[in-house]
Each structure stands twice: as structure tokens, then as C-alpha cells.
């Protein structure tokens, strides 16, 4: 894998295998909190992702949040869904929205060696700032972690562009994916290649 594409913090093989079925053995349960606090309570948040120009794209939502024990992050994963009529939606436990990340697998992608991860915030931008592709391509660091929400529904428009990226065996078609508007985020800030954030495992946010 090229150094310009960041490899996210790896989880154990046992946890990774469990994530395929949508669960996470040993992951800690969410703790109810004060209403209005990001990601607290036992409710469900409908996460709607409008994604134009991404026919046939497959999307999956993960949640990885660091705990006091570095070996036991809180993990959760949705089932994979296809974009239909320009959008895709997931029912996510509100307690799992902190540390939520979104992976897009586009049909045009070559052998990149990673999954494209949606950027929630590029370095130098603040929550509420609009992001276009031209700006995104100039960025070198980004976060793919959502701060979280306790709302019943959140809509996060995603901008997707086909770009050329360093692949496993040379330049290939890849995907630039970022939110249209910078959204409250969590660390870490990762290195990106011309705005493209790639992951080989579940991102553990903090």
C-alpha cells in the first residue's frame, strides 16, 4: 500500500470477523446520557446519505470509538447497502453515532488496496463550511469520524468524484468522497492523498 494512503488502526482478527455479521464481540455497550448529548441514550438515528452520481455504489457504516482500554474499542457495523435513487439510509443506534464512519465502494474502482472513507472534515475547515471537489483535492489531512448525534434523523449529503489514485500495481481509478458541508468531527486527523481518505480496517475514533 502506498504511504500516501493512511492505514487505519487495526482491530483484532476475531473482532473483524464478527463485524462482517454486524456485531462486535467484546464491544462495550453504550451508556445512556443526558438528552441532546451526541450519541447518548438508547434510541435509533436514521442516517440519510444523499449521494449523487454514484449508481451501483455500495455503502457501509461503521462505528469505532476508543475506550480507556486501547485493546477494546467500542465497535459496531451496519450491513452493506446499495445507493438507490441517489441516496442510501441506515438505522444506527444513537449511542453508536459518535465515532461513526462511512465507507463507499464504487463500481469503477481499480485495485486500490483500501476502502474509500467519506471525509467529515478537512484540516483548516470548520463545522458549517461548504466543501467542493476543487478544495478537497488540495487537502492533505482529514477526519473520517462523526462527532455523533442524539437526533432521530440526520442527513449528511456526500459528494463523490471519480479520480485517479495510486493503486497496488500503479495508477488506477479511485474515489474521492467527502461531505458537502463540514460536520462536527472527532480525531484522529489522517493523511490523505489529494483529498482521498482510504482505510483498510475500522477507524477507531476518539
Secondary structure by P-SEA (a helix, b strand, c coil): ccccccccccccaaaaaaaaaccccccccccccccccccccccccbbbbbccccccbbbbbbbbbbccccccccccccccccccccccccccccccccbbbbbbbbcccccccccbbbbcccccccccccccaaaaaaccccccccccccccbbbbbbbbbbbbccccccccbbbbbbbcccccccccbbbbcccbbbbccccccc
